[in-house]
Amino acid sequence: MTAGRSSGSAPADPFRERKSPTPAPHPEDHDWSRPLRPVYALFAGVLIVAVVLFVVGAILTSSRGDLPFEVAKAGVQLFAIVLLGGTATFAFGELNGRREQRREIAAEARDERRKLDAEAREERRRLDAYRAEVAGELIGAYHRVKAVRRTLRAAGFEPPVSGTLTVEQRTEFWEQLKLLNACQLTLEKVSRDIKGQPEVYGEDSAFIKREVDNVEHHVNEIIADWEKQGRGFIVGADLGTIMAPADRLRSFLLGARVKEDVANPIADAAVRIHALRLRTSQKGAGTGRDVTTAEMTSGSSRTTSSSAERL
């Protein structure tokens, strides 16, 4: 790999916008006794009255006859009523508070689940879009490589070549090799991105990177021939002489290994990436489990050749 073919910046990290959920206030922080405070105050006042009646009646009973006794008796009865009523009110209030607490906890748990589900859907959407972009870059690179090969063959560079290089041929040759160089840079960028973000591709990361690297290496060897022999492509030069040392370029134009070295690896990598996209959005039918890559690609691997032909 030469310095002149260093690739551009890697694609943006699809995980960079991930945010941590904001913690919800804990239900235990809520003061559940606040609605019952007026009731407690009323019972406290009545209790004080009952105690006063009892004390007054007890003091006056010996000197004032039955009336103070009845007053003291009424105070005791009022005290008993207040005690029982206060206990019942407190118990019901506590039960109601706990019930409201459970309802609030359940509501906050539902809201948190909905929020997490929405974030998970957004994460899957971004991953799906990112993987689709990568797969599109790979397939687009293959289409451009194929177009370069066809254009050069149509311009008279299909081996065996003869005659002298014309102005038009030289111009076409340089334009197409510059396009091929751009394809190599795209493949190099994708490979570096896969290496830097293996979590995006999971267990298929190594396989996809290996396939992309195979294609990038093949295209890079063609570019190396161009770099070595490019100065010999001058108008009037013998085509057979200048093309003879460019073994990889001649093999590429002949199409001897284009399918094996370019089409099939691109198709295999694209199939795996699309399988990953499906795995983020589909579940195993009736099982509630994630569909594995092996399940998604079973059968796809048997049609790789036909897929490559359609690229």
Disulfide bonds with the S-S distance in Angstrom:
none
